[in-house]
Amino acid sequence: MKLSEVLEVLLKAEDEALEMRGAAEQEAKALIQKARDKFAADQEARLAAAREEARAQVESAQHSAEMEALHIADLAQKERDAMREHFEKSVPALIARIAGEAATRYAAQRRA
């Protein structure tokens, strides 16, 4: 084999090696980009799930607070109704007693 032939084979091998290296670099870049895209998609899915979970928890807490407020308002209304009923039952007797005491005092003052 002549030196020129050996040189030609070596140059072709170098060109093939450069092409292979370029192809390997392109494949590596594509794999890296694919991994980045998959990571970003996974991250976005996790964030979306976390947002949905947080929204559900806020809605649940809001619903619970609304139900508690309604319950408290109902209890307060029942308490007001009970107080009004007690007042309506007690006041006539109280007024009659006070009026009787006033009448007795007045009668005692008139006799004196």
PyMOL commands that set and color helices and strands:
alter all, ss='L'
color gray80, all
select helices_A, chain A and resi 3-111
alter helices_A, ss='H'
color red, helices_A
deselect
rebuild
show_as cartoon
